Amino acid sequence: MIDFKNSSVFKLKPIETEKAREDFHKFLIDGEYISSAFKTVRDQVIFTNKRVIAANVQGITGSKVDYTSLPYSKINAFSIETSGTFDLDCEIELYLSELGCVRFEIKGSFDIVQLNRMISEYVLA
């Protein structure tokens, strides 16, 4: 589970949605699809049209995986930081009701504004 008390930071690299963990698909409901996918060395995070799902790979063998689902309906506020001229990283912070804050730092080229629009559609609806 994401440690919300310590404002977890995920340092992520964008990947193609087709390269997301195959097991994410067993968690998706009818009409839900992956819009963005990211990875660390072992962990992955996807943004769907309904929520954020984080897969935290555990143990030496990596056979144990903790999945955390963060529905957009539980987001009270969020912020984005776009990349700059010299700092190519961007960030998004999600403030979830009764849970706390989770921060995603995205390394490299990524359209954070498009992700912001998608989250806004669900949070503000």
C-alpha positions in Angstrom: 0.0 0.0 0.0 1.2 3.5 -0.7 2.5 5.2 2.5 0.3 8.3 2.5 1.6 9.6 5.8 5.1 10.1 4.3 3.8 11.6 1.0 5.1 8.9 -1.2 7.1 9.9 -4.2 7.1 7.8 -7.3 10.0 8.6 -9.7 8.6 7.4 -13.0 9.5 7.0 -16.6 6.8 7.0 -19.3 6.2 3.8 -21.2 3.8 2.8 -23.9 0.5 1.6 -22.6 1.0 -1.7 -24.3 4.1 -2.3 -22.2 2.2 -2.0 -18.9 2.1 -5.1 -16.7 -0.3 -7.7 -18.2 -1.9 -8.3 -14.8 -3.3 -4.7 -14.7 -5.9 -5.8 -17.1 -7.5 -8.2 -14.6 -8.4 -5.2 -12.4 -10.0 -3.1 -15.1 -13.8 -2.8 -15.2 -16.0 -2.7 -18.2 -15.3 0.5 -20.2 -12.1 1.2 -18.3 -8.9 1.6 -20.3 -5.2 2.5 -19.7 -4.5 6.1 -20.8 -0.9 6.4 -19.5 1.7 4.0 -18.1 4.9 4.6 -16.2 7.6 2.5 -14.5 10.4 2.6 -12.0 13.0 -0.2 -12.0 10.4 -2.8 -10.8 7.2 -1.0 -10.0 4.6 0.4 -12.4 1.8 3.0 -12.3 -1.1 3.3 -14.7 -3.6 6.1 -15.1 -6.9 4.8 -16.5 -10.0 6.8 -17.4 -11.3 5.9 -13.9 -8.4 5.8 -11.5 -4.7 5.4 -10.8 -3.4 1.8 -10.1 0.1 1.3 -8.6 1.9 -2.1 -8.7 4.5 -2.3 -6.0 6.7 -5.4 -6.7 8.0 -6.9 -3.4 10.6 -9.5 -2.4 13.7 -10.7 -4.1 11.9 -12.8 -6.7 9.3 -10.2 -7.4 6.5 -12.7 -7.4 4.6 -10.8 -4.7 2.9 -7.6 -5.9 0.9 -5.0 -3.9 -1.7 -3.2 -6.0 -3.2 0.1 -4.8 -6.2 1.7 -6.6 -6.8 5.4 -6.3 -10.2 6.3 -7.7 -10.4 9.8 -9.2 -13.7 10.3 -7.2 -11.6 10.4 -4.0 -9.3 13.2 -5.2 -10.0 16.5 -3.3 -7.4 18.5 -5.1 -4.4 18.0 -7.4 -1.5 20.0 -8.8 0.8 19.7 -11.7 4.2 21.1 -12.4 5.2 21.3 -16.0 8.7 20.7 -17.2 11.0 23.7 -17.9 13.7 24.5 -20.3 16.5 22.8 -18.4 14.5 20.7 -16.0 12.6 18.2 -18.2 10.9 16.4 -15.3 7.2 17.1 -14.5 5.2 16.3 -11.3 1.7 15.7 -10.3 0.4 15.6 -6.7 -3.0 14.0 -5.8 -4.7 14.9 -2.5 -7.1 12.1 -1.6 -9.8 12.4 0.9 -9.0 10.8 4.3 -5.8 9.3 2.9 -3.3 12.0 2.2 -1.1 13.0 -0.7 0.8 11.0 -3.3 3.3 12.6 -5.6 4.4 11.3 -9.0 7.6 12.7 -10.5 7.8 11.9 -14.2 11.2 11.8 -15.9 11.7 12.8 -19.5 9.2 13.9 -22.1 5.5 13.5 -21.2 2.4 15.6 -21.9 1.4 16.4 -18.3 -1.2 18.9 -19.5 -3.2 16.2 -21.3 -3.1 14.0 -18.1 -4.3 17.1 -16.1 -7.2 17.5 -18.5 -8.3 13.9 -18.1 -8.1 14.0 -14.3 -10.0 17.3 -14.3 -12.8 15.8 -16.3 -13.4 13.1 -13.7 -12.6 15.2 -10.5 -14.7 18.2 -11.6 -17.7 16.2 -13.0 
